[in-house]
Amino acid sequence: MIDGDTFTLGGERVRLWGIDAPEALQICQDAAGRGFRCGEVARERLIALIGGRSVDCRQKDRDGYGRMVAQCKVAGHNLGEAMIREGWAVEYRQFSRGAYAAAEREARSAKRGLWAGTFEPPDHWRADARAERPAPQSPPGSCILKGNINAKGRKIFHTPGQRDYGVTVIDTAHGERWFCSAAEAIAAGWTPAAR
């Protein structure tokens, strides 16, 4: 399971069509104004809805991250609609064309999930997070390979042209570094990034 609107099915990442759930690091406020990790709660709710059962997905598209975008059901129940109806996701109107509007109105009116308190819509939260990223870095000299330590603590290196090269920021204070060649990176114990 990845988050409240994306999961892995048979080795493939699937993005639920027409919904947008809070991001993993997103903080929302409950009815009493206390902050909580709403992205984690949404993720746990999707896990519970799937409950280890068989998931039937109908692909509608493929997104820019290579994920299958699909309407998925468990025991005949639409997962996206359930996440919205329970208040742990909002309708992604840009793509859903109002398919889940009634479910969202119901959740908002009943103050379920996110609607019990206050939250920033996930797409706005992502835009704000992107705006806070540091400016692109210039490599020192001709050493252009980026030695990055990922969220799992793995030391990987990115080369120009790879998907994540442009968004990878090197933080030398945390042990990340630049390399002049793949051979140098490998000799230092780093592995090539998959993308």
Order of alpha helices (4+ residues) and beta strands (2+ residues): beta-beta-beta-beta-beta-alpha-beta-beta-beta-alpha-beta-alpha-alpha-alpha-beta-beta-beta-alpha-beta
